[in-house]
Amino acid sequence: MKIRVVFLAACAVLLTSCGSGKNVVKSTPKREVVLETKEEKAPELPQLEQIKRPVTTTTNHTETYIQKFALIAVKKMHEHGIPASITLAQGVLESGSGRSQLALRSNNHFGIKCHRGWEGHSVTHDDDEKGECFRKYKYPETSYEDHSQFLLTRKRYASLFRLRHTDYKGWAYGLKRAGYATDRKYPQKLIAIINKYNLTQYDRVKPQGSLVSKTKTIAAKSYKVQKGDTLYSIARRYNISVRRLKEVNGLSSNNISIGQDLLVK
């Protein structure tokens, strides 16, 4: 009888311990991973406002675009080895000479999508599919730098960097073979833009001397708006008319803001 009582007591203890073990098991809550947005480095070259209209009646949107961004393309050529002519031609083609919504809204001149791991700002835009994620930049130069890094960090473009930076035709056809664009005539379009606007001249700019002088020349032709400035006062300072100042900068009104860069040539 005693043996039976002891046996039943032992079973009760065992069952109690098993039951309590189940009660303490809890599921681990999932943690949400939040990526921090990277801050863009301030550009070294003057970042001019997007111009929606040609500088004069004798120039077109593409010429205006090239005048604005050639120096940045040259700078990236010396830093990364991509022909300035190719970079400019791609910018012209991909951004509609700076007039596309991506360029105007997001300073995205090359239609680069967010892709996996992108930690910067973004904007949605209809492209191959509706509401796709595209990268958004604070400065145009950041878009040009990102374009260089896009080519540098993908193995399929590695063979291009063995070409001379003056071999723009090799680069144009190489980009198509590497899968940069689905358009069968993409190389011919780039080459046509390069030839029409003589973009090869920028491939020959030396890394020193000429580049520095060009930087100073462009810097001298732009003015950063200060507190108290008006279009009239700026026009008088640079001996041009207000009408000309508005035309050069694509302004539809007399409103300007502090820190804004204006062309004053």
N, C-alpha and C positions, 0 to 999 in steps of 0.2 A: 504493500500500500504506500509506504514511504517512497519507494523507488518510483512509483507511478506519479506521485505528487511532484517530486523533484524533476522528473522528465517533462511534465506539463509546464512547470515554471520556467525551465530552460527554453522550451519552445516559444513561450510568451515573450521572453527577453529577446530572443533571436528575431521574432517577427516585428517587435517594436523597433529594434535597431535598423532593420531593413526599411521599414516605413519611413523613419525619420531621415534616412539617407536620401530617399527620393524627393522629399520636401525641400531640401536645400539646393537642389540642382536648379540653376537659373541660366537663361540664355544671355549671352554677351551682347549688349546693344551695339548696333552698327555705328561706326564713326564716319561722318561725312568729311571727305577730303576737299579742302578749298584751296585752289591755286592762287597765289598772290600775283597781282598784275605787275609786270615789270615796268619801271619808269624809263622813259626814253631819254637817251643822252642828248643834251642840247647840241644842235648842229654847229659846225665850225664856219660854214659858208652862209651868206645871206639867204634867208628863206622868204622869197617873194610870194605875195598873195596869188592865188589862181587868177588868171586872166581869161575871161569868158569871151572876149572879142579880140580881133587882131589889133596890133599896136597902131597901124595906120592902114589906109585904104590900099597901099601898095604891098602890104604883107598879108600873110594868111595865118590861120591858127597854128599851123605846124611850125612855121618860121618863128612865131612868137614863143612857142613851147621850147624850141631848140635854143633860142637865145637865153631863156630862163634857166634851163637845166643842163646845158652843155658842160658847165664847169663841174657840177656834181658828178656827171658821168665820167669826166676826165679824172677827177679825184679817186673815184672807185676803181678806174682802170689801173692807176698806179698802185693802189692798195691791194687789188685782188687779181689783176691780169685779164679781166674781161674787156674786150675792145669797147671804147667809148661809143663808137659808131653803132655797134650792136645794141648796147644798152639804150641809147637814145632812140634807135629805130623801134626797139621793142616797146619803149615808153610811148612813143607816138602811136604805134599800132594798138597796143593794149588799152591805152587810156583815151583814145580818140583825140590825141593832141592835148590832153589835160582836161577835156570837157566831159568825160564820162561821169556818171553819178558816183562811182567808187572813188575817182580822183578828186572830185569836188567835195564830197561828203567826208571822205576818209583818208585822203592823201595816198590812196592805194593806186599806184600808177601801173602795176604789172598784174593786176587781177589775182594776187596770191590769196588762196583760201586759208582758213585757219589751220587745217591739218592737225594731226594728233600732237598733243604736248604744247600747243600754242598758249602762252601765258599773258599775252598782251591784250589790248582792247580789240573788240570785234564789232561787226555790223552785219545784218542779214541783207542778202541781195539775191534777186532771182537771176540764175544763170542756167546751167544745165538742168538744175532742178529748182523748185520754188523755195525761197527762204534759206538759201545756203549761207554758211558762215564765212565771212571774209575778214581779213586782218584790217585793222584801223590804226592809222599812225597820226601822231601829232605834227610831225614835220615831213615834208617831201623827201628830205635826205634819208630819213629812216627807211622809207620805202625803197629807195635806191640801194641802201646797204642790205636790206633784207633780200632784195633780188639777187645781190651778189652772193650772200650766204646760202640762198636757196640752190644756186648752181654749185657752189663750192662743197656743200655738205652731202650731196647726193652722188653716189658712185657712177650712175649712168651718164653723168656729165664730165667725168674725170678726164676722158680722152681729149675733150675740148681744150683743156688747159695745157696740152702739149703743143697746141698750134701757136703760131706767132700772133701777137695781139693786133697785127696789121692784116691778118688773113680773115677778113670779115666774111668772105664767101664760105670759107671752111666752117666758120662758126655758125653761119646761117643754116647751112645744110646739116651740120652736126646737131644743132638743137632739134631739128625735125626728126632726125634718126633716133635721137635719145628720147623722143616722146614728149617734148615740151609742148607741142601743139598738135591738134588733130587735122588742122587745115593742110591739105596737100600742097597748097601754094604758099605756105608760110615762109619758106626761105626766099622765094622770089619776091614776096611782098617786102620783106626786110631789105633785100638788096636794092629794090626799086627806090625805097625811101632813102637809103644811104646814098645812092647815086644822084638822085634828084636834088638833095639838099647838101651834097658834098660833105657828108659826115665823116669821111675818112681823114679830113683835116684835123679832127680832134684826136685821132689815133696817133698822130705824129707829135703831139704836144709833149715836150720834155717834162720829166718829173720835177725839175728845178728850174728856176729862172723864169721861163715862159709861163708856167703854171702860177707862180707867185704874182707875176705882172698881170695876168688875166684876173686873178683874184682881186687885186687892187683896183683894176679897171671896173669890174662889175660892182665892187663895194662902193666905188666913187659914184656910180650911177644910181645908187639906191639910198634912200633916206628913211630913218626910223622916226616915226611921229613922236614928238615930245608933248608934254602938257602945255596947253595954250596954243598949239599950232592950229592953223586953218589951211585949207587948200590955197587960199589967197596968199598967206604969208610964205608958204613953202614955194609957191610958184614965183613969187618975187625974189626969194633967196636964190633960186636957180635960173632966174631970167627966162622963164617960160610962161605960157599962158595957163590959166586955170583949165580952160577947155582941153589944152594939150595934155595937162597933167591927168585929167580924168580919162582921156582917151587912152593914154599909155597904160593906165592901171585898170582899165575896164570898169570904172566907177560910173554908176548911174545917178548918184546923188553927191552932195558935198559932205556927206558924213564920213569921218575918219575916226580911228581910235588910237589911243596911246599904245605905242609899241608896234604899230603896223608898219611894214616895210613898203615904201613906195618907190617905183621907178621914177627918176627925175631927169632922164636924158632927153 
